[in-house]
Amino acid sequence: MDTDLQTVAHNTSHPSGCRKVVYSEMEFLPWDNPDNIVSAEAEAFAYRLKCIVLVLLFLIGGPGNVINMAVFYKQGLKDRVNLCLFALSLADELYLIAAMFHHAELVHTQFSSTDRYGPMFTFLANNNFAGFLGLMYVSMVLSAIIASERCLCVLSPLNFHTLIRTRTMAVVIVFVYLLAAGPYFIVSLRMHIGCVYDPSTGFVSQVADIGAFYKTHKALVDRLDSFVYGVGLPGVVMVVVVTATIITVVKLRQVVTWRTETSSSISPREVALTKMLIGTSILFIICVFPFAVSRFSWLFLPEMNSGRRNHNLYLTTFWMNKMMTYFNASFNILVYYAMGSRYRDVFWALFSRRSKPGQK
C-alpha cells in the first residue's frame, strides 16, 4: 500500500505525542542504507513525479470518466456491456478522486515545505480514508470480467447471451465493489502519520509509522496486503485478462475470415464492440502488468520492502507502478472514442444537436 518510513526532520521543541527515537544509536536509516541501489534523492523525485502526473492525468480522466458514464447511460444500462463499462468508469473516477485527495497537495508541499506529507494527506491517512484507494482493485476485477465476457461472447455468442443476463451482471458488479474494495480498508489501517523525537539532538521528524490496529492485527493485515492485494487479485486478474484477450483476438480473426465466406452468428456491431474492448484490455495489460509483476516479486525479495535494505528501490518502483494505474484509469475514453463508432455518435450527441462532427 501507499506507505513509507522516510522522514523529513526539522529542529523544534518536543511536541506531545511523539515517539522517542535516538537516531545516533541506529546503524543507518532505511533511506540512507549504503546498500540501497537507488538514492534517497531519486526516490523523492519519483514521489514528486507521481504526484505531478496524477494531477495532469486527472485533467483527462476526471471529466473523461464522467463523459464515459454519460455515454454508456445514454446507450442504455439494460445492455450488459454498457452496464459493465459504466461500472468500470465509475470505479476509475472514484479511484482518481481518492488519489487526488491524498496526493494532489503533495505537489505543493514537496516544493514549499520541509514536510513530506501535507495536512490533507495526514488527516485522510489517520482517519482511514486511504481505504478508498482500494477502488483500483475494483477496476482491475471489472476489467477481467469485461475481457472474459467478450471472450465467452465470441466463443459462444448464442448461448452466452441467454446464460448471463444484465440483472445477474448487476449483482456481480455490486459484489465486486464490496469484496474487492472492502477489505482494503483493513489494509489501510497499517499506516499512521505521526512524529518521532530524538532527545539527543532535539530533532522532530515526520514519519509514516505503523498504526495501533496494525500492531495488534499484524498477521491479518500482512496476509491481506501480501497475498490478496499483493499477489492474489493482481495475479489472477492479469492471467484472466491476458488469456481472454489472446483467445478473443484469435477467435475474432476467424470470425472475420469466415464472414467473407459465409454468414456468422456474430453481428458487425458485436465485432466492432469486441475490437474496442480488446483495445481497453491491451491498455490495461500495458499499465497494470508492471504493478502485478513487482508485487509478486516482493514475496521472493524480502530486502526490497519498506524499511529494508532496498527501501528506496522498493518505493521508487511502487510510485512508478502507481503512476501507471493512473494512466489506466484515465485513458479509456481515448480508446472508446478512437475505436467505437457508436460511442462517438452518442458522445457528440451529448454536446450538440448533431449526431457526429460534420453532420447537419
ABEGO torsion letter per residue (X at the ends): XBBBABBBBBBBBBBBGBBBBBAAABABBAAABAABABBAAAAAAAAAAAAAAAAAAAAAAAAAAAAAAAAAAAAEAABAAAAAAAAAAAAAAAAAAAAAAAAAAAAAAAAABABABBAAAAAAAAAGAAAAAAAAAAAAAAAAAAAAAAAAAAABAAAAAAABBAAAAAAAAAAAAAAAAAAAAAAAAABBBBBBBBAAAGBBBBBBBBBAAAAAAAAAAAAAAAAAAAAAAAAAAAAAAAAAAAAAAAAAAAAAAAAAABBBABBAAAAAAAAAAAAAAAAAAAAAAAAAAAAAAAAABAABBBGBAAAAAAAAAAAAAAAAAAAAAAAAAAAAAAABAAAAAAAAAAABABABBGBX
